[in-house]
Amino acid sequence: MRLTILGCSGSIPGPNAAASGYLIEAEGFLLGLELGNGTLAQLQAVADPFDLDALVLTHLHPDHCADVSALTVLRRYHPAPPYPARPRLLPLYAPPDAPVRLANAYAPNETERATTDLSDVYDFHPLRPEPFRIGPFEVVAVEVDHPTPAYGLRISYGGRILAFTGDTGPCAALNELADGVDLLLAEASWTDSAERPAGVHLSGKQAGELARAAGVGRLLLTHIAPWTDAGAVLAEASAGFPGAEVVKQGAVYDV
């Protein structure tokens, strides 16, 4: 598998930095993972958005899905879409309320929402805990601890496993998600403090401890907020898991 970082800024885009967005590729199949603010611009720098074979959204906060509206415009109104060479409907895997939530984000008023359900653009599939396939990948979605329904993902291909925490506070589901994976892509939005609210995000310390306890091969830190000191987050994670890395926008990692 190949992982490309389209954006990794936590909670909001940062200066010249897109919010959450990733590509995972194997056998020429291009899987989008999140499409937060600014990520469609980054996607166009590395691939034709029409070449996306599927898209997964772990939850529906804007920093993970805002650019779905822009992608809708592209797929709906591009003057020369590659149909029928490419499928007209993009498979989109997301929490069950995604069809309504994303239509509401796209349509500015009740009149337009009455005729906008995005079914002409996307083939919606609800995320579920049972293993399922997306192209060459086997995927398991695990519900995690966040203020809105949110999932972590375990993605397998060719005997290699990538796990993505999504946005979550510490919870038992993360141990199952990360167990023995080759690469753990973990959000680490802030430094550790007893004053942090529960059930929202991981600290660098918590991400490092999770990686060590789960016996992962490699730890990549993402979703660090623009107002957070990334070096401090990395230092915390490295204390628990030496060799932890902070991802960079545009970087490519082989799994």
Residue pairs with C-beta under 8 A, 6 or more apart in sequence:
1 24
1 25
1 26
1 137
1 155
1 157
1 158
1 160
1 162
1 254
1 255
2 23
2 24
2 25
2 26
2 252
2 253
2 254
2 255
3 22
3 23
3 24
3 162
3 183
3 185
3 252
3 253
3 254
3 255
4 22
4 23
4 24
4 25
4 46
4 250
4 251
4 252
4 253
5 21
5 22
5 222
5 247
5 248
5 249
5 250
5 251
5 252
5 253
6 18
6 21
6 22
6 23
6 39
6 42
6 43
6 46
6 249
7 13
7 17
7 18
7 19
7 20
7 21
7 36
7 37
7 38
7 39
7 42
7 249
8 17
8 18
8 20
8 222
8 223
8 224
8 247
8 248
8 249
9 17
9 18
9 19
9 20
9 38
9 63
9 223
9 224
9 225
9 226
9 249
10 19
10 20
10 63
10 187
10 189
10 201
10 222
10 223
10 224
10 225
10 226
10 228
11 19
11 63
11 189
11 223
11 225
11 226
12 19
12 37
12 63
12 225
12 226
13 19
13 36
13 37
13 38
13 63
13 226
14 226
15 226
17 38
17 226
17 249
18 36
18 37
18 38
18 39
18 41
18 42
18 249
19 36
19 37
19 38
19 39
19 62
19 63
19 64
19 66
20 34
20 36
20 39
20 63
20 64
20 222
20 223
21 32
21 33
21 34
21 35
21 36
21 38
21 39
21 42
21 43
21 67
22 32
22 33
22 34
22 164
22 185
23 30
23 31
23 32
23 33
23 43
23 46
23 47
24 30
24 31
24 33
24 137
24 155
24 162
25 31
26 135
26 136
26 137
26 157
26 158
27 135
27 136
29 53
29 54
29 135
29 136
29 137
30 47
30 51
30 52
30 53
31 52
31 53
31 54
31 55
31 56
31 134
31 135
31 137
31 155
32 43
32 52
32 54
32 55
32 56
33 55
33 56
33 58
33 153
33 164
34 56
34 57
34 58
34 64
34 65
35 43
35 55
35 57
35 64
35 65
35 66
35 67
35 68
35 71
36 62
36 63
36 64
36 65
36 66
36 67
37 62
37 63
37 66
37 67
38 67
39 67
40 49
40 67
40 70
40 71
40 74
42 249
42 250
43 49
43 52
45 250
46 250
49 71
49 74
49 75
50 74
50 75
50 78
50 81
50 82
50 86
51 86
52 90
53 91
53 135
54 90
54 91
54 92
54 93
54 134
54 135
55 68
55 71
55 90
55 91
55 92
55 93
55 122
56 92
56 93
56 94
56 127
56 134
56 139
56 153
57 64
57 65
57 68
57 92
57 93
57 94
57 95
57 98
58 64
58 127
58 141
58 150
58 151
58 152
58 153
58 164
58 166
58 167
59 65
59 95
59 146
59 148
59 149
59 150
59 151
59 166
59 167
60 94
60 95
60 97
60 98
60 101
60 102
60 148
60 149
61 148
61 167
62 105
64 166
64 167
65 94
65 102
65 105
66 105
68 92
68 102
68 105
68 106
69 102
69 105
69 106
71 90
72 102
72 106
72 118
72 121
72 122
75 81
75 90
75 121
76 120
76 121
81 88
88 120
89 119
89 120
89 121
89 122
89 123
90 121
90 122
90 123
91 122
91 123
91 125
91 134
92 98
92 122
92 123
92 124
92 125
93 125
93 126
93 127
93 134
93 139
93 141
94 102
94 124
94 125
94 126
94 127
95 126
95 127
95 148
95 149
95 150
95 151
96 126
96 127
96 149
97 149
98 124
98 126
99 117
99 118
99 119
99 122
99 124
102 118
102 122
103 113
103 116
103 117
103 118
104 113
106 116
106 118
107 113
107 116
118 124
127 141
127 151
128 141
129 140
129 141
129 142
129 143
130 140
131 138
131 139
131 140
132 138
132 139
133 139
136 157
137 155
137 156
137 157
138 155
138 156
138 157
139 153
139 154
139 155
139 156
140 153
140 154
140 177
141 151
141 152
141 153
142 151
142 152
142 153
142 154
142 173
142 176
142 177
143 149
143 150
143 151
143 173
144 150
144 151
144 152
144 165
144 166
144 167
144 168
144 169
144 171
144 173
144 174
144 177
145 168
145 169
145 170
145 171
145 173
145 198
145 199
146 166
146 167
146 168
146 169
146 199
146 200
147 199
147 200
150 166
150 167
150 168
151 166
152 163
152 164
152 165
152 166
152 168
152 173
152 174
152 177
153 163
153 164
153 166
153 177
154 161
154 162
154 163
154 177
154 181
155 161
155 162
155 163
155 164
156 162
160 182
160 183
160 255
161 180
161 181
161 182
161 183
161 255
162 181
162 182
162 183
162 184
162 185
162 255
163 177
163 178
163 181
163 183
163 184
163 185
163 216
164 185
164 186
165 174
165 177
165 178
165 184
165 185
165 186
165 187
165 202
165 207
165 210
166 187
167 187
167 189
167 200
167 201
167 223
168 174
168 187
168 201
168 202
169 198
169 199
169 200
169 201
169 202
170 202
170 206
170 210
171 199
174 210
174 214
175 210
175 213
175 214
178 184
178 186
178 210
178 211
178 214
178 216
179 214
179 215
180 214
180 215
180 216
181 214
181 216
181 217
182 216
182 217
182 218
182 255
183 216
183 217
183 218
183 220
183 253
183 255
184 210
184 211
184 214
184 216
184 218
184 219
184 220
185 220
185 222
185 247
186 202
186 207
186 210
186 211
186 219
186 220
186 221
186 222
187 201
187 202
187 207
187 221
187 222
187 223
188 201
188 202
188 203
188 204
188 206
188 207
188 221
188 222
188 223
188 224
188 233
188 236
188 237
189 200
189 201
189 202
189 203
189 223
189 224
189 225
189 228
190 196
190 201
190 203
190 204
190 225
190 228
190 233
191 203
191 204
191 205
191 228
191 229
191 232
191 233
191 236
192 203
192 204
192 205
192 206
192 236
193 203
196 203
201 223
202 210
203 233
203 236
204 221
204 232
204 233
204 234
204 235
204 236
204 237
205 236
205 237
205 239
205 240
207 219
207 221
207 237
207 240
207 241
207 244
208 219
208 236
208 237
208 238
208 239
208 240
208 241
208 244
209 240
209 241
211 219
211 237
211 240
211 241
211 244
212 240
212 241
216 241
218 243
218 245
219 237
219 241
219 243
219 244
219 245
220 244
220 245
220 246
220 247
220 253
221 233
221 234
221 237
221 244
221 245
221 246
221 247
222 246
222 247
224 230
224 233
224 246
230 246
233 246
234 244
234 245
234 246
237 244
238 244
247 253
